[in-house]
Amino acid sequence: MQFSDTLKTNRKLNNITQENLAKKVMVSIAKIKDMEVGRTAPDLITAKRLANVLKLDERSFMELALVAQAKVARVALDDIISKPNSSLTL
């Protein structure tokens, strides 16, 4: 299961709203929404907080978060590479 699916499923299983989860782990509601659809991934501290609130194995959940971070980074990289006139300077 992917990080986003695990997050959303376990949030619902624990009867926690996105708003309450955001407050408990000290992030915005928008961040929770973005993580649940795979648009972004948490840093490891946030992943650990999420695991604790959702009563999940920290190590496994943090490993899912790392995979999600890599996927988000790959999408960003692909986006940058696909724009030949990027304003990036080296």
Sine and cosine of phi, psi and omega as CSV:
sin_phi,cos_phi,sin_psi,cos_psi,sin_omega,cos_omega
0.00,0.00,0.60,-0.80,0.01,-1.00
-0.98,0.19,0.33,-0.94,0.00,-1.00
-0.81,0.58,-0.76,0.65,-0.08,-1.00
-0.86,0.50,-0.68,0.74,0.01,-1.00
-0.92,0.40,-0.67,0.74,0.01,-1.00
-0.89,0.46,-0.69,0.72,0.01,-1.00
-0.87,0.49,-0.80,0.59,-0.07,-1.00
-0.90,0.44,-0.72,0.69,-0.02,-1.00
-0.87,0.49,-0.73,0.68,-0.04,-1.00
-0.96,0.29,-0.51,0.86,0.10,-1.00
-0.88,0.47,-0.71,0.70,-0.01,-1.00
-0.93,0.38,-0.64,0.77,0.03,-1.00
-0.88,0.48,-0.51,0.86,0.02,-1.00
-1.00,-0.01,0.10,0.99,0.01,-1.00
0.79,0.61,0.73,0.68,0.01,-1.00
-0.91,-0.42,0.75,-0.66,0.05,-1.00
-0.97,0.24,0.31,-0.95,0.07,-1.00
-0.86,0.51,-0.64,0.77,-0.01,-1.00
-0.89,0.45,-0.74,0.68,0.00,-1.00
-0.91,0.41,-0.64,0.77,0.02,-1.00
-0.90,0.44,-0.68,0.73,0.02,-1.00
-0.84,0.54,-0.70,0.71,0.01,-1.00
-0.89,0.45,-0.68,0.73,-0.06,-1.00
-0.91,0.41,-0.54,0.84,-0.03,-1.00
-0.96,-0.26,0.08,1.00,0.11,-0.99
0.90,0.44,0.73,0.68,0.13,-0.99
-0.75,-0.66,0.13,-0.99,0.02,-1.00
-0.98,0.20,0.35,-0.93,0.09,-1.00
-0.88,0.47,-0.62,0.78,0.02,-1.00
-0.86,0.52,-0.62,0.78,0.02,-1.00
-0.90,0.44,-0.68,0.73,0.03,-1.00
-0.88,0.47,-0.73,0.68,0.01,-1.00
-0.86,0.51,-0.71,0.71,-0.01,-1.00
-0.90,0.43,-0.62,0.79,0.03,-1.00
-0.93,0.38,-0.60,0.80,-0.03,-1.00
-0.94,0.35,-0.38,0.93,0.05,-1.00
-0.97,-0.25,0.04,1.00,0.06,-1.00
0.99,0.16,0.24,0.97,-0.01,-1.00
-0.98,0.22,-0.44,0.90,0.01,-1.00
-0.55,-0.83,0.18,-0.98,0.01,-1.00
-0.74,-0.67,0.45,-0.89,-0.01,-1.00
-0.99,0.17,0.37,-0.93,0.21,-0.98
-0.96,0.28,0.17,-0.99,-0.10,-1.00
-0.93,0.38,-0.52,0.86,0.05,-1.00
-0.91,0.41,-0.70,0.71,0.04,-1.00
-0.91,0.42,-0.64,0.77,0.03,-1.00
-0.87,0.49,-0.65,0.76,0.02,-1.00
-0.91,0.42,-0.68,0.73,0.04,-1.00
-0.88,0.48,-0.69,0.72,0.02,-1.00
-0.87,0.49,-0.71,0.71,0.01,-1.00
-0.85,0.52,-0.69,0.73,-0.01,-1.00
-0.91,0.42,-0.71,0.70,-0.01,-1.00
-0.91,0.42,-0.63,0.77,-0.05,-1.00
-1.00,0.02,0.04,1.00,0.04,-1.00
0.87,0.50,0.74,0.68,0.00,-1.00
-0.93,-0.37,0.36,-0.93,0.08,-1.00
-0.90,0.44,0.86,-0.51,-0.08,-1.00
-0.85,0.52,-0.76,0.65,-0.08,-1.00
-0.87,0.49,-0.75,0.67,-0.02,-1.00
-0.89,0.46,-0.67,0.74,-0.04,-1.00
-0.93,0.37,-0.63,0.78,0.02,-1.00
-0.93,0.37,-0.55,0.83,0.09,-1.00
-0.90,0.43,-0.66,0.76,0.08,-1.00
-0.88,0.47,-0.62,0.78,0.02,-1.00
-0.90,0.45,-0.64,0.77,0.03,-1.00
-0.90,0.44,-0.66,0.75,0.05,-1.00
-0.89,0.45,-0.67,0.74,0.01,-1.00
-0.89,0.45,-0.64,0.77,0.04,-1.00
-0.87,0.49,-0.68,0.74,0.00,-1.00
-0.90,0.44,-0.64,0.76,0.02,-1.00
-0.91,0.42,-0.69,0.72,0.02,-1.00
-0.89,0.46,-0.67,0.74,0.01,-1.00
-0.90,0.43,-0.63,0.78,0.01,-1.00
-0.90,0.43,-0.66,0.75,0.03,-1.00
-0.89,0.46,-0.68,0.73,0.02,-1.00
-0.90,0.44,-0.68,0.73,0.02,-1.00
-0.89,0.45,-0.72,0.70,0.03,-1.00
-0.86,0.51,-0.62,0.79,0.01,-1.00
-0.90,0.43,-0.68,0.73,0.01,-1.00
-0.91,0.41,-0.71,0.71,-0.03,-1.00
-0.91,0.41,-0.56,0.83,-0.05,-1.00
-0.96,0.27,-0.18,0.98,0.02,-1.00
-0.97,-0.25,0.99,-0.11,-0.09,-1.00
-0.90,0.43,-0.44,0.90,-0.02,-1.00
-0.98,-0.19,0.61,0.79,-0.03,-1.00
-0.86,0.51,0.54,-0.84,-0.01,-1.00
-1.00,0.06,0.23,0.97,0.03,-1.00
-0.94,0.35,0.65,-0.76,0.07,-1.00
-0.89,-0.45,0.58,-0.81,-0.01,-1.00
-0.96,-0.28,0.00,0.00,0.00,0.00
